[in-house]
Amino acid sequence: MASETTELQQAIFAGKVQRARALPAARKIADAASLFDDTLALMRLAIATDNPTFHPEQVTAEVARRLRIARRLDEAGIYEPAGTIDDQP
């Protein structure tokens, strides 16, 4: 049973990868921008929920601060890339 489930999961994932690779570059860029916008909206909501006394300007400043931290971590090379589906055994 477990191997059947694993095989099904792998087949579903491979299908998703194949469909993603077939997308035109412009669509991939548009999708990435949309995902980033959605992420920012979720960040704003979480910050506002965690800090109910924050004004909208404070929420914006906190989003910017967190993005600066993320950029510094990325530029520091602390994390290694996970690779791609082609790198998996």
Summary of the structure (lengths in Angstrom):
residues: 89
radius of gyration: 18.6
end to end distance: 21.0
largest distance: 53.2
contacts: 163
relative contact order: 0.07
helix: 80%
strand: 0%
